[in-house]
Amino acid sequence: MKLLVDGVWHSGFQPLKGERISAGSFRNFISADGSSGFKAQPDRYHLYVSYACPFAHRTILARKLKGLENVISISVLSPDWGDPNGWIFGNWKDTTPDTINGFDYLHQVYTKAKPDFTGRVTVPVLWDKITGTIVNNESADILRMLVTEFDAFGNASLDLYPQDLRAEIDQINAFVSDRINIGVYKVGFASSQADYDGAIDPLFEALDTLETQLSGKQYLVGDRFTQADIRLFVTLVRFDAAYYGALNCNLRHLTDYPNLWNYTRHIYHLPDVAETVKFDHIKRHYFNTYEGVINRRIIPRGPIVDFDLAPTKAMTAAAIAA
Ligand SMILES: N[C@@H](CCC(=O)N[C@@H](CS)C(=O)NCC(=O)O)C(=O)O
């Protein structure tokens, strides 16, 4: 696993046991009134993201839907995380250079913020151009800031975290985070067969639960699109393209779940959403860059192929006639 230790980059680390996705290590907050020390202002903040990563996708979507594209600038990293330097600025389609710090690697952004930083170098990163540091690198926090603190500069009429639904949104977010967003990584990054076997059922049981919950419903909470839907969507939209094949999440496809499939398509077709989904980045990242992280000796549980299913009558009749 790639990691900074006391500000020094290490490219050859083994996967950390028991921990696949960790919470961000910079946890400051931007607030509309500035009381948190970081005031919401146009042209002050910058996002470092990857189109491959579902956690970064939360923030890309929020920035877009809240109309903050001219308020918060963005740099898009290469999907090629397999490089010894981890997240790099490259010249892939739809990527950008580091327009703020002029760096080649994301780990340089981390050590500029904290020269002795120890930990994972992850996307997304929210950077403050005034103080020259990382405000926050936890997507759940960044998503929340973008949807609640920037209404003076963006689309205030779209409330993605309505007061009256917050308790319910927080509850479903906790479930979706552990069982779905991180659930696919528990399966895909399992280092042993036993770990894999223990992770696959909870993931698909959670999908079954959501399939039932979405029966006759357009959105997860209430009857409106909220940040809970952003957080579920970013994993579901990657499911068949990447997680089914690259992360061995192959008991069922997303398309086998009528409600979840319809729900995901519905969100994909909402205005401005589709352009934030880049399947070329997603596939490149998951299939091409996890050498040494994904244990290729694990035997996947699926796909489920039902050979007890009788052949069609027409086929049998044709065989007899021949
Ligand atoms: N809790 C973090 C997790 C972010 C995360 O793990 N991002 C992945 C990409 S999908 C990453 O950058 N991984 C690099 C690494 O773990 O070294 C968040 O939600 O922001």
The ligand as a Gaussian input file, in Angstrom:
#p B3LYP/6-31G(d) Opt

LIG

0 1
 N      -12.714000       8.204000       3.723000
 C      -12.149000       8.737000       2.561000
 C      -11.715000       7.626000       1.639000
 C      -11.239000       8.100000       0.310000
 C      -10.484000       6.985000      -0.416000
 O      -10.160000       5.943000       0.150000
 N      -10.200000       7.225000      -1.716000
 C       -9.455000       6.236000      -2.467000
 C       -9.862000       6.225000      -3.931000
 S      -11.445000       5.562000      -4.202000
 C       -7.983000       6.597000      -2.446000
 O       -7.615000       7.723000      -2.726000
 N       -7.134000       5.596000      -2.131000
 C       -5.710000       5.737000      -2.099000
 C       -5.105000       4.961000      -0.936000
 O       -5.858000       4.360000      -0.159000
 O       -3.902000       4.979000      -0.810000
 C      -13.191000       9.638000       1.902000
 O      -14.359000       9.234000       1.845000
 O      -12.840000      10.721000       1.481000

